[in-house]
Structures are given as C-alpha cells and as structure tokens.
Amino acid sequence: MKASKKFKTKFLGILSLTILGTMLTSVSSVSAGSGATADASMNQTGGYLQGGVVVFAGYDFVPGPIRAYFELYRNGTFLGSKQDESNNYYLDKSAAALISDKTHSQSGLYTMTWSGRIGGYYWNGSDWTDAGETSYYLN
C-alpha cells in the first residue's frame, strides 16, 4: 500500500513539473520578439525624396544580426538598393537603410520594396522577418 502511494506521489510530482515546464516554455516563446518593428516610409523634404527602412529588434535579447534592405524604383526603373546591418546587438538594437539626402528630385512614382530581418531571439532562437512595398509620388 505504501509503495502505491509513493508511486502516485512521484507520478503526480513529475506530471506537475512537466506541465509547469511546458507552461514556462510557452510563455517565453510568446514573449520573444516583443516590440520588433520594421518601419518603411518615403516623403518629400525640400524637393527631394527622403525615407528608407528602419528595423528595431524590440525589447528581448538578440544574439543575431539585425538587417534592413530596400530597392528603389522610379516609374518602374531600378535606381539602386541599400542595406544596413547592426554590428553591436547589445547596444544598438536597430538597423537603418536610408535614402541618400538630395539624390532623387525628379518627379515620378517612386516605389520601394523593402525587407527587415532579425537574426534570432535568445529565448526561442526564432528569426523575425517582415517585408513589403511602399510608394510615393514626387511632384
């Protein structure tokens, strides 16, 4: 009889620890990457096109690279690309690829295809990516 009670107690203890461990793992996976953003924008300042893409890693520890990239087109013609990678993930938690000042002033429809990538979160090792396209008509 005592052996059966000890077995049940051990079994319930192990089961409780397993459930608790699973709950803790789930919580840290969900919180990994909290606050990660990619902001892509274009606007006109002083007759020139300004903008770019900024990727922010959020509030969790990131051991991998943070990258921002875009390609710029005017009326369907490729104008160039730019990329940035953060090299100090502990202090600088963002990367910014920006359109050069006073480079693009011809009128037309500017289209920027962009992407952002965060190399991996400490808690679950997952990468974070985002991509898109934004347009702006410069007079």
N, CA, C and O atoms as a GROMACS GRO file, in nm:
protein
  556
    1MET      N    1   0.083  -0.119   0.000
    1MET     CA    2   0.000   0.000   0.000
    1MET      C    3   0.086   0.125   0.000
    1MET      O    4   0.058   0.219  -0.073
    2LYS      N    5   0.194   0.127   0.083
    2LYS     CA    6   0.282   0.242   0.088
    2LYS      C    7   0.351   0.263  -0.046
    2LYS      O    8   0.369   0.377  -0.089
    3ALA      N    9   0.391   0.156  -0.111
    3ALA     CA   10   0.459   0.166  -0.240
    3ALA      C   11   0.368   0.231  -0.343
    3ALA      O   12   0.414   0.309  -0.426
    4SER      N   13   0.242   0.199  -0.338
    4SER     CA   14   0.147   0.255  -0.433
    4SER      C   15   0.128   0.405  -0.411
    4SER      O   16   0.119   0.481  -0.507
    5LYS      N   17   0.124   0.449  -0.285
    5LYS     CA   18   0.110   0.592  -0.254
    5LYS      C   19   0.236   0.668  -0.297
    5LYS      O   20   0.225   0.778  -0.351
    6LYS      N   21   0.354   0.610  -0.273
    6LYS     CA   22   0.479   0.676  -0.313
    6LYS      C   23   0.482   0.690  -0.465
    6LYS      O   24   0.523   0.794  -0.517
    7PHE      N   25   0.440   0.586  -0.536
    7PHE     CA   26   0.439   0.590  -0.682
    7PHE      C   27   0.345   0.700  -0.731
    7PHE      O   28   0.380   0.777  -0.821
    8LYS      N   29   0.226   0.707  -0.672
    8LYS     CA   30   0.130   0.810  -0.712
    8LYS      C   31   0.184   0.950  -0.683
    8LYS      O   32   0.169   1.041  -0.764
    9THR      N   33   0.247   0.966  -0.566
    9THR     CA   34   0.302   1.097  -0.529
    9THR      C   35   0.412   1.138  -0.626
    9THR      O   36   0.416   1.252  -0.671
   10LYS      N   37   0.503   1.044  -0.658
   10LYS     CA   38   0.611   1.074  -0.752
   10LYS      C   39   0.554   1.104  -0.891
   10LYS      O   40   0.598   1.198  -0.958
   11PHE      N   41   0.457   1.023  -0.933
   11PHE     CA   42   0.397   1.041  -1.064
   11PHE      C   43   0.332   1.180  -1.074
   11PHE      O   44   0.352   1.252  -1.172
   12LEU      N   45   0.253   1.217  -0.972
   12LEU     CA   46   0.188   1.348  -0.973
   12LEU      C   47   0.291   1.461  -0.968
   12LEU      O   48   0.271   1.565  -1.031
   13GLY      N   49   0.398   1.443  -0.894
   13GLY     CA   50   0.505   1.544  -0.888
   13GLY      C   51   0.571   1.562  -1.023
   13GLY      O   52   0.592   1.676  -1.067
   14ILE      N   53   0.604   1.452  -1.089
   14ILE     CA   54   0.667   1.460  -1.221
   14ILE      C   55   0.571   1.521  -1.322
   14ILE      O   56   0.611   1.604  -1.404
   15LEU      N   57   0.444   1.481  -1.316
   15LEU     CA   58   0.344   1.537  -1.407
   15LEU      C   59   0.330   1.688  -1.384
   15LEU      O   60   0.321   1.763  -1.481
   16SER      N   61   0.328   1.732  -1.259
   16SER     CA   62   0.317   1.875  -1.228
   16SER      C   63   0.437   1.952  -1.281
   16SER      O   64   0.420   2.060  -1.339
   17LEU      N   65   0.557   1.899  -1.262
   17LEU     CA   66   0.677   1.965  -1.314
   17LEU      C   67   0.677   1.972  -1.466
   17LEU      O   68   0.718   2.073  -1.524
   18THR      N   69   0.631   1.866  -1.530
   18THR     CA   70   0.624   1.865  -1.677
   18THR      C   71   0.528   1.970  -1.728
   18THR      O   72   0.559   2.043  -1.823
   19ILE      N   73   0.412   1.979  -1.666
   19ILE     CA   74   0.313   2.080  -1.706
   19ILE      C   75   0.367   2.220  -1.682
   19ILE      O   76   0.353   2.307  -1.768
   20LEU      N   77   0.430   2.244  -1.566
   20LEU     CA   78   0.487   2.374  -1.534
   20LEU      C   79   0.596   2.410  -1.635
   20LEU      O   80   0.602   2.523  -1.683
   21GLY      N   81   0.682   2.312  -1.666
   21GLY     CA   82   0.788   2.337  -1.764
   21GLY      C   83   0.733   2.372  -1.901
   21GLY      O   84   0.786   2.461  -1.968
   22THR      N   85   0.628   2.305  -1.942
   22THR     CA   86   0.565   2.335  -2.070
   22THR      C   87   0.505   2.474  -2.069
   22THR      O   88   0.515   2.546  -2.169
   23MET      N   89   0.442   2.514  -1.959
   23MET     CA   90   0.383   2.647  -1.948
   23MET      C   91   0.491   2.754  -1.954
   23MET      O   92   0.473   2.855  -2.023
   24LEU      N   93   0.602   2.734  -1.885
   24LEU     CA   94   0.710   2.832  -1.885
   24LEU      C   95   0.772   2.844  -2.024
   24LEU      O   96   0.803   2.954  -2.069
   25THR      N   97   0.790   2.732  -2.092
   25THR     CA   98   0.844   2.735  -2.227
   25THR      C   99   0.751   2.811  -2.320
   25THR      O  100   0.796   2.890  -2.403
   26SER      N  101   0.622   2.789  -2.307
   26SER     CA  102   0.526   2.857  -2.393
   26SER      C  103   0.528   3.007  -2.368
   26SER      O  104   0.519   3.085  -2.463
   27VAL      N  105   0.538   3.049  -2.245
   27VAL     CA  106   0.538   3.191  -2.213
   27VAL      C  107   0.660   3.259  -2.273
   27VAL      O  108   0.646   3.365  -2.334
   28SER      N  109   0.780   3.201  -2.258
   28SER     CA  110   0.898   3.267  -2.311
   28SER      C  111   0.898   3.268  -2.463
   28SER      O  112   0.951   3.363  -2.522
   29SER      N  113   0.842   3.169  -2.529
   29SER     CA  114   0.834   3.169  -2.674
   29SER      C  115   0.742   3.280  -2.724
   29SER      O  116   0.771   3.344  -2.825
   30VAL      N  117   0.634   3.301  -2.654
   30VAL     CA  118   0.539   3.403  -2.695
   30VAL      C  119   0.600   3.541  -2.676
   30VAL      O  120   0.579   3.629  -2.760
   31SER      N  121   0.675   3.562  -2.568
   31SER     CA  122   0.729   3.695  -2.542
   31SER      C  123   0.852   3.726  -2.626
   31SER      O  124   0.886   3.843  -2.642
   32ALA      N  125   0.919   3.625  -2.680
   32ALA     CA  126   1.037   3.651  -2.761
   32ALA      C  127   0.999   3.734  -2.882
   32ALA      O  128   0.904   3.701  -2.954
   33GLY      N  129   1.073   3.840  -2.905
   33GLY     CA  130   1.045   3.926  -3.017
   33GLY      C  131   0.946   4.036  -2.986
   33GLY      O  132   0.897   4.104  -3.077
   34SER      N  133   0.915   4.056  -2.857
   34SER     CA  134   0.817   4.158  -2.825
   34SER      C  135   0.870   4.296  -2.863
   34SER      O  136   0.980   4.335  -2.823
   35GLY      N  137   0.792   4.368  -2.939
   35GLY     CA  138   0.828   4.503  -2.978
   35GLY      C  139   0.905   4.513  -3.108
   35GLY      O  140   0.943   4.623  -3.147
   36ALA      N  141   0.930   4.403  -3.177
   36ALA     CA  142   1.002   4.408  -3.305
   36ALA      C  143   0.918   4.482  -3.408
   36ALA      O  144   0.798   4.457  -3.420
   37THR      N  145   0.981   4.573  -3.483
   37THR     CA  146   0.910   4.650  -3.585
   37THR      C  147   1.000   4.675  -3.706
   37THR      O  148   1.122   4.674  -3.696
   38ALA      N  149   0.936   4.695  -3.818
   38ALA     CA  150   1.003   4.743  -3.939
   38ALA      C  151   0.920   4.860  -3.990
   38ALA      O  152   0.801   4.845  -4.017
   39ASP      N  153   0.983   4.976  -4.003
   39ASP     CA  154   0.911   5.095  -4.046
   39ASP      C  155   0.971   5.142  -4.179
   39ASP      O  156   1.086   5.184  -4.184
   40ALA      N  157   0.892   5.135  -4.284
   40ALA     CA  158   0.935   5.180  -4.416
   40ALA      C  159   0.852   5.302  -4.455
   40ALA      O  160   0.729   5.300  -4.445
   41SER      N  161   0.919   5.409  -4.499
   41SER     CA  162   0.846   5.529  -4.535
   41SER      C  163   0.924   5.610  -4.638
   41SER      O  164   1.046   5.600  -4.650
   42MET      N  165   0.849   5.691  -4.712
   42MET     CA  166   0.907   5.787  -4.806
   42MET      C  167   0.826   5.916  -4.795
   42MET      O  168   0.705   5.912  -4.774
   43ASN      N  169   0.895   6.030  -4.810
   43ASN     CA  170   0.828   6.159  -4.811
   43ASN      C  171   0.914   6.260  -4.885
   43ASN      O  172   1.027   6.230  -4.924
   44GLN      N  173   0.861   6.378  -4.904
   44GLN     CA  174   0.932   6.483  -4.976
   44GLN      C  175   0.977   6.589  -4.877
   44GLN      O  176   0.898   6.639  -4.798
   45THR      N  177   1.106   6.623  -4.882
   45THR     CA  178   1.160   6.728  -4.799
   45THR      C  179   1.247   6.818  -4.886
   45THR      O  180   1.348   6.772  -4.941
   46GLY      N  181   1.209   6.944  -4.900
   46GLY     CA  182   1.286   7.038  -4.980
   46GLY      C  183   1.299   6.998  -5.126
   46GLY      O  184   1.401   7.028  -5.188
   47GLY      N  185   1.199   6.933  -5.182
   47GLY     CA  186   1.203   6.894  -5.322
   47GLY      C  187   1.274   6.762  -5.350
   47GLY      O  188   1.285   6.721  -5.465
   48TYR      N  189   1.321   6.697  -5.246
   48TYR     CA  190   1.394   6.570  -5.261
   48TYR      C  191   1.319   6.458  -5.189
   48TYR      O  192   1.247   6.480  -5.092
   49LEU      N  193   1.338   6.337  -5.240
   49LEU     CA  194   1.279   6.219  -5.177
   49LEU      C  195   1.363   6.179  -5.056
   49LEU      O  196   1.486   6.173  -5.064
   50GLN      N  197   1.297   6.153  -4.945
   50GLN     CA  198   1.362   6.110  -4.821
   50GLN      C  199   1.294   5.983  -4.773
   50GLN      O  200   1.185   5.951  -4.819
   51GLY      N  201   1.356   5.910  -4.683
   51GLY     CA  202   1.294   5.793  -4.623
   51GLY      C  203   1.386   5.676  -4.617
   51GLY      O  204   1.509   5.691  -4.615
   52GLY      N  205   1.328   5.557  -4.615
   52GLY     CA  206   1.405   5.434  -4.604
   52GLY      C  207   1.332   5.334  -4.517
   52GLY      O  208   1.211   5.341  -4.499
   53VAL      N  209   1.408   5.241  -4.464
   53VAL     CA  210   1.351   5.139  -4.375
   53VAL      C  211   1.436   5.127  -4.249
   53VAL      O  212   1.559   5.123  -4.256
   54VAL      N  213   1.368   5.124  -4.134
   54VAL     CA  214   1.434   5.108  -4.005
   54VAL      C  215   1.376   4.984  -3.939
   54VAL      O  216   1.254   4.970  -3.929
   55VAL      N  217   1.464   4.893  -3.894
   55VAL     CA  218   1.422   4.770  -3.827
   55VAL      C  219   1.468   4.779  -3.681
   55VAL      O  220   1.586   4.801  -3.654
   56PHE      N  221   1.375   4.760  -3.588
   56PHE     CA  222   1.403   4.764  -3.445
   56PHE      C  223   1.379   4.625  -3.387
   56PHE      O  224   1.273   4.566  -3.411
   57ALA      N  225   1.475   4.574  -3.313
   57ALA     CA  226   1.468   4.436  -3.264
   57ALA      C  227   1.372   4.416  -3.147
   57ALA      O  228   1.342   4.302  -3.113
   58GLY      N  229   1.325   4.520  -3.087
   58GLY     CA  230   1.234   4.503  -2.975
   58GLY      C  231   1.307   4.502  -2.843
   58GLY      O  232   1.418   4.555  -2.832
   59TYR      N  233   1.246   4.442  -2.743
   59TYR     CA  234   1.295   4.454  -2.607
   59TYR      C  235   1.355   4.326  -2.552
   59TYR      O  236   1.387   4.320  -2.433
   60ASP      N  237   1.372   4.224  -2.634
   60ASP     CA  238   1.434   4.099  -2.591
   60ASP      C  239   1.577   4.091  -2.644
   60ASP      O  240   1.611   4.158  -2.742
   61PHE      N  241   1.659   4.010  -2.580
   61PHE     CA  242   1.798   3.994  -2.622
   61PHE      C  243   1.806   3.925  -2.758
   61PHE      O  244   1.741   3.823  -2.780
   62VAL      N  245   1.885   3.982  -2.847
   62VAL     CA  246   1.901   3.930  -2.983
   62VAL      C  247   2.049   3.900  -3.006
   62VAL      O  248   2.128   3.994  -3.014
   63PRO      N  249   2.088   3.774  -3.019
   63PRO     CA  250   2.228   3.743  -3.045
   63PRO      C  251   2.267   3.750  -3.193
   63PRO      O  252   2.386   3.751  -3.225
   64GLY      N  253   2.170   3.754  -3.282
   64GLY     CA  254   2.198   3.752  -3.426
   64GLY      C  255   2.193   3.889  -3.488
   64GLY      O  256   2.165   3.988  -3.420
   65PRO      N  257   2.221   3.898  -3.618
   65PRO     CA  258   2.224   4.028  -3.685
   65PRO      C  259   2.084   4.088  -3.704
   65PRO      O  260   1.984   4.016  -3.711
   66ILE      N  261   2.081   4.220  -3.714
   66ILE     CA  262   1.960   4.294  -3.745
   66ILE      C  263   1.987   4.360  -3.880
   66ILE      O  264   2.084   4.434  -3.895
   67ARG      N  265   1.902   4.333  -3.979
   67ARG     CA  266   1.926   4.382  -4.114
   67ARG      C  267   1.807   4.460  -4.170
   67ARG      O  268   1.691   4.425  -4.146
   68ALA      N  269   1.839   4.566  -4.245
   68ALA     CA  270   1.739   4.643  -4.318
   68ALA      C  271   1.786   4.652  -4.463
   68ALA      O  272   1.904   4.673  -4.489
   69TYR      N  273   1.692   4.638  -4.559
   69TYR     CA  274   1.727   4.638  -4.701
   69TYR      C  275   1.613   4.697  -4.782
   69TYR      O  276   1.496   4.675  -4.751
   70PHE      N  277   1.647   4.775  -4.887
   70PHE     CA  278   1.544   4.819  -4.980
   70PHE      C  279   1.600   4.832  -5.120
   70PHE      O  280   1.720   4.848  -5.141
   71GLU      N  281   1.508   4.825  -5.217
   71GLU     CA  282   1.536   4.855  -5.357
   71GLU      C  283   1.443   4.968  -5.396
   71GLU      O  284   1.325   4.967  -5.360
   72LEU      N  285   1.496   5.066  -5.471
   72LEU     CA  286   1.418   5.184  -5.507
   72LEU      C  287   1.399   5.190  -5.658
   72LEU      O  288   1.493   5.168  -5.735
   73TYR      N  289   1.276   5.219  -5.701
   73TYR     CA  290   1.240   5.229  -5.842
   73TYR      C  291   1.168   5.363  -5.865
   73TYR      O  292   1.096   5.410  -5.777
   74ARG      N  293   1.188   5.424  -5.984
   74ARG     CA  294   1.111   5.541  -6.025
   74ARG      C  295   1.045   5.507  -6.158
   74ARG      O  296   1.114   5.479  -6.256
   75ASN      N  297   0.913   5.511  -6.160
   75ASN     CA  298   0.836   5.476  -6.280
   75ASN      C  299   0.879   5.340  -6.336
   75ASN      O  300   0.884   5.322  -6.458
   76GLY      N  301   0.909   5.245  -6.248
   76GLY     CA  302   0.946   5.110  -6.288
   76GLY      C  303   1.093   5.089  -6.320
   76GLY      O  304   1.135   4.976  -6.345
   77THR      N  305   1.173   5.196  -6.319
   77THR     CA  306   1.316   5.185  -6.347
   77THR      C  307   1.394   5.171  -6.217
   77THR      O  308   1.378   5.251  -6.124
   78PHE      N  309   1.479   5.070  -6.210
   78PHE     CA  310   1.558   5.044  -6.089
   78PHE      C  311   1.660   5.156  -6.069
   78PHE      O  312   1.737   5.188  -6.159
   79LEU      N  313   1.660   5.215  -5.949
   79LEU     CA  314   1.752   5.324  -5.916
   79LEU      C  315   1.867   5.278  -5.828
   79LEU      O  316   1.972   5.343  -5.824
   80GLY      N  317   1.849   5.169  -5.757
   80GLY     CA  318   1.955   5.121  -5.668
   80GLY      C  319   1.898   5.056  -5.544
   80GLY      O  320   1.777   5.050  -5.524
   81SER      N  321   1.988   5.007  -5.462
   81SER     CA  322   1.948   4.941  -5.338
   81SER      C  323   2.042   4.987  -5.227
   81SER      O  324   2.149   5.042  -5.251
   82LYS      N  325   1.998   4.962  -5.106
   82LYS     CA  326   2.079   4.997  -4.990
   82LYS      C  327   2.048   4.898  -4.878
   82LYS      O  328   1.935   4.850  -4.865
   83GLN      N  329   2.150   4.869  -4.799
   83GLN     CA  330   2.128   4.780  -4.684
   83GLN      C  331   2.207   4.829  -4.566
   83GLN      O  332   2.305   4.902  -4.580
   84ASP      N  333   2.165   4.786  -4.448
   84ASP     CA  334   2.236   4.818  -4.324
   84ASP      C  335   2.225   4.698  -4.233
   84ASP      O  336   2.124   4.628  -4.231
   85GLU      N  337   2.330   4.674  -4.158
   85GLU     CA  338   2.331   4.566  -4.060
   85GLU      C  339   2.390   4.618  -3.930
   85GLU      O  340   2.496   4.680  -3.929
   86SER      N  341   2.320   4.593  -3.821
   86SER     CA  342   2.369   4.632  -3.691
   86SER      C  343   2.479   4.537  -3.648
   86SER      O  344   2.464   4.415  -3.656
   87ASN      N  345   2.591   4.593  -3.604
   87ASN     CA  346   2.704   4.511  -3.563
   87ASN      C  347   2.717   4.496  -3.413
   87ASN      O  348   2.790   4.409  -3.366
   88ASN      N  349   2.648   4.580  -3.336
   88ASN     CA  350   2.656   4.572  -3.191
   88ASN      C  351   2.516   4.548  -3.137
   88ASN      O  352   2.444   4.642  -3.102
   89TYR      N  353   2.477   4.421  -3.130
   89TYR     CA  354   2.340   4.384  -3.096
   89TYR      C  355   2.305   4.416  -2.951
   89TYR      O  356   2.188   4.426  -2.916
   90TYR      N  357   2.407   4.431  -2.866
   90TYR     CA  358   2.380   4.457  -2.724
   90TYR      C  359   2.338   4.602  -2.702
   90TYR      O  360   2.250   4.630  -2.620
   91LEU      N  361   2.403   4.695  -2.775
   91LEU     CA  362   2.375   4.836  -2.753
   91LEU      C  363   2.285   4.896  -2.862
   91LEU      O  364   2.192   4.970  -2.832
   92ASP      N  365   2.313   4.863  -2.988
   92ASP     CA  366   2.237   4.918  -3.099
   92ASP      C  367   2.142   4.810  -3.149
   92ASP      O  368   2.182   4.719  -3.220
   93LYS      N  369   2.014   4.822  -3.112
   93LYS     CA  370   1.917   4.717  -3.143
   93LYS      C  371   1.838   4.749  -3.269
   93LYS      O  372   1.724   4.705  -3.283
   94SER      N  373   1.898   4.826  -3.362
   94SER     CA  374   1.827   4.858  -3.484
   94SER      C  375   1.923   4.870  -3.602
   94SER      O  376   2.043   4.885  -3.584
   95ALA      N  377   1.867   4.862  -3.721
   95ALA     CA  378   1.941   4.884  -3.845
   95ALA      C  379   1.858   4.978  -3.931
   95ALA      O  380   1.735   4.969  -3.932
   96ALA      N  381   1.925   5.069  -4.003
   96ALA     CA  382   1.853   5.168  -4.084
   96ALA      C  383   1.918   5.181  -4.220
   96ALA      O  384   2.034   5.221  -4.231
   97ALA      N  385   1.844   5.149  -4.325
   97ALA     CA  386   1.887   5.172  -4.464
   97ALA      C  387   1.807   5.293  -4.513
   97ALA      O  388   1.686   5.284  -4.530
   98LEU      N  389   1.875   5.404  -4.534
   98LEU     CA  390   1.807   5.529  -4.565
   98LEU      C  391   1.838   5.578  -4.706
   98LEU      O  392   1.948   5.556  -4.757
   99ILE      N  393   1.740   5.643  -4.768
   99ILE     CA  394   1.758   5.704  -4.899
   99ILE      C  395   1.852   5.823  -4.882
   99ILE      O  396   1.834   5.904  -4.792
  100SER      N  397   1.953   5.832  -4.968
  100SER     CA  398   2.053   5.939  -4.957
  100SER      C  399   1.990   6.076  -4.971
  100SER      O  400   1.900   6.096  -5.052
  101ASP      N  401   2.038   6.171  -4.891
  101ASP     CA  402   1.989   6.309  -4.897
  101ASP      C  403   2.020   6.372  -5.032
  101ASP      O  404   2.129   6.354  -5.086
  102LYS      N  405   1.925   6.445  -5.084
  102LYS     CA  406   1.939   6.526  -5.206
  102LYS      C  407   1.987   6.446  -5.326
  102LYS      O  408   2.066   6.496  -5.407
  103THR      N  409   1.941   6.322  -5.338
  103THR     CA  410   1.978   6.238  -5.452
  103THR      C  411   1.866   6.231  -5.554
  103THR      O  412   1.891   6.243  -5.674
  104HIS      N  413   1.744   6.212  -5.509
  104HIS     CA  414   1.631   6.191  -5.600
  104HIS      C  415   1.536   6.310  -5.595
  104HIS      O  416   1.468   6.333  -5.495
  105SER      N  417   1.531   6.386  -5.707
  105SER     CA  418   1.442   6.502  -5.713
  105SER      C  419   1.355   6.502  -5.838
  105SER      O  420   1.271   6.591  -5.854
  106GLN      N  421   1.373   6.407  -5.928
  106GLN     CA  422   1.290   6.401  -6.049
  106GLN      C  423   1.150   6.357  -6.012
  106GLN      O  424   1.130   6.270  -5.927
  107SER      N  425   1.052   6.417  -6.078
  107SER     CA  426   0.915   6.380  -6.049
  107SER      C  427   0.885   6.239  -6.103
  107SER      O  428   0.946   6.194  -6.200
  108GLY      N  429   0.792   6.174  -6.038
  108GLY     CA  430   0.752   6.040  -6.080
  108GLY      C  431   0.706   5.958  -5.962
  108GLY      O  432   0.709   6.003  -5.847
  109LEU      N  433   0.664   5.836  -5.991
  109LEU     CA  434   0.618   5.744  -5.888
  109LEU      C  435   0.736   5.662  -5.839
  109LEU      O  436   0.792   5.580  -5.914
  110TYR      N  437   0.774   5.683  -5.715
  110TYR     CA  438   0.883   5.608  -5.653
  110TYR      C  439   0.823   5.491  -5.576
  110TYR      O  440   0.728   5.507  -5.500
  111THR      N  441   0.880   5.374  -5.597
  111THR     CA  442   0.837   5.254  -5.527
  111THR      C  443   0.957   5.193  -5.457
  111THR      O  444   1.064   5.177  -5.516
  112MET      N  445   0.937   5.159  -5.331
  112MET     CA  446   1.044   5.098  -5.252
  112MET      C  447   0.996   4.960  -5.206
  112MET      O  448   0.898   4.949  -5.132
  113THR      N  449   1.066   4.856  -5.250
  113THR     CA  450   1.043   4.722  -5.194
  113THR      C  451   1.146   4.704  -5.084
  113THR      O  452   1.264   4.734  -5.103
  114TRP      N  453   1.102   4.655  -4.971
  114TRP     CA  454   1.190   4.652  -4.855
  114TRP      C  455   1.175   4.521  -4.777
  114TRP      O  456   1.076   4.449  -4.791
  115SER      N  457   1.275   4.494  -4.695
  115SER     CA  458   1.268   4.380  -4.604
  115SER      C  459   1.350   4.410  -4.479
  115SER      O  460   1.445   4.488  -4.482
  116GLY      N  461   1.311   4.345  -4.372
  116GLY     CA  462   1.383   4.356  -4.246
  116GLY      C  463   1.396   4.217  -4.185
  116GLY      O  464   1.305   4.135  -4.196
  117ARG      N  465   1.510   4.192  -4.121
  117ARG     CA  466   1.532   4.060  -4.060
  117ARG      C  467   1.606   4.077  -3.928
  117ARG      O  468   1.700   4.156  -3.917
  118ILE      N  469   1.561   4.001  -3.830
  118ILE     CA  470   1.628   3.996  -3.701
  118ILE      C  471   1.675   3.852  -3.684
  118ILE      O  472   1.594   3.759  -3.688
  119GLY      N  473   1.805   3.834  -3.664
  119GLY     CA  474   1.871   3.704  -3.673
  119GLY      C  475   1.827   3.596  -3.579
  119GLY      O  476   1.834   3.479  -3.617
  120GLY      N  477   1.782   3.625  -3.462
  120GLY     CA  478   1.739   3.518  -3.372
  120GLY      C  479   1.720   3.571  -3.232
  120GLY      O  480   1.799   3.652  -3.184
  121TYR      N  481   1.616   3.526  -3.168
  121TYR     CA  482   1.589   3.568  -3.031
  121TYR      C  483   1.645   3.467  -2.933
  121TYR      O  484   1.641   3.346  -2.957
  122TYR      N  485   1.698   3.517  -2.823
  122TYR     CA  486   1.764   3.434  -2.723
  122TYR      C  487   1.672   3.326  -2.668
  122TYR      O  488   1.714   3.212  -2.649
  123TRP      N  489   1.546   3.360  -2.641
  123TRP     CA  490   1.457   3.266  -2.572
  123TRP      C  491   1.417   3.146  -2.657
  123TRP      O  492   1.406   3.035  -2.605
  124ASN      N  493   1.394   3.166  -2.786
  124ASN     CA  494   1.349   3.052  -2.865
  124ASN      C  495   1.427   3.032  -2.995
  124ASN      O  496   1.397   2.939  -3.070
  125GLY      N  497   1.524   3.118  -3.023
  125GLY     CA  498   1.608   3.100  -3.141
  125GLY      C  499   1.541   3.133  -3.272
  125GLY      O  500   1.599   3.112  -3.379
  126SER      N  501   1.418   3.185  -3.267
  126SER     CA  502   1.346   3.211  -3.392
  126SER      C  503   1.391   3.342  -3.454
  126SER      O  504   1.428   3.436  -3.385
  127ASP      N  505   1.387   3.346  -3.586
  127ASP     CA  506   1.414   3.468  -3.661
  127ASP      C  507   1.284   3.546  -3.674
  127ASP      O  508   1.175   3.490  -3.661
  128TRP      N  509   1.297   3.676  -3.702
  128TRP     CA  510   1.180   3.760  -3.728
  128TRP      C  511   1.206   3.830  -3.860
  128TRP      O  512   1.313   3.887  -3.881
  129THR      N  513   1.108   3.827  -3.948
  129THR     CA  514   1.121   3.895  -4.077
  129THR      C  515   0.993   3.971  -4.108
  129THR      O  516   0.884   3.936  -4.063
  130ASP      N  517   1.010   4.074  -4.188
  130ASP     CA  518   0.896   4.149  -4.237
  130ASP      C  519   0.939   4.207  -4.372
  130ASP      O  520   1.057   4.233  -4.394
  131ALA      N  521   0.845   4.227  -4.461
  131ALA     CA  522   0.876   4.281  -4.593
  131ALA      C  523   0.752   4.347  -4.649
  131ALA      O  524   0.640   4.321  -4.604
  132GLY      N  525   0.774   4.432  -4.748
  132GLY     CA  526   0.660   4.497  -4.809
  132GLY      C  527   0.703   4.591  -4.920
  132GLY      O  528   0.816   4.587  -4.969
  133GLU      N  529   0.610   4.675  -4.958
  133GLU     CA  530   0.633   4.773  -5.065
  133GLU      C  531   0.559   4.900  -5.030
  133GLU      O  532   0.446   4.895  -4.981
  134THR      N  533   0.622   5.014  -5.054
  134THR     CA  534   0.558   5.141  -5.031
  134THR      C  535   0.588   5.233  -5.150
  134THR      O  536   0.693   5.221  -5.212
  135SER      N  537   0.495   5.324  -5.180
  135SER     CA  538   0.511   5.413  -5.296
  135SER      C  539   0.488   5.558  -5.255
  135SER      O  540   0.420   5.588  -5.157
  136TYR      N  541   0.548   5.647  -5.334
  136TYR     CA  542   0.531   5.790  -5.311
  136TYR      C  543   0.544   5.862  -5.444
  136TYR      O  544   0.638   5.835  -5.520
  137TYR      N  545   0.452   5.953  -5.475
  137TYR     CA  546   0.462   6.030  -5.600
  137TYR      C  547   0.527   6.164  -5.567
  137TYR      O  548   0.475   6.241  -5.487
  138LEU      N  549   0.642   6.190  -5.630
  138LEU     CA  550   0.715   6.315  -5.609
  138LEU      C  551   0.682   6.410  -5.724
  138LEU      O  552   0.699   6.376  -5.841
  139ASN      N  553   0.633   6.530  -5.690
  139ASN     CA  554   0.596   6.632  -5.792
  139ASN      C  555   0.720   6.699  -5.844
  139ASN      O  556   0.711   6.787  -5.930
   0.00000   0.00000   0.00000
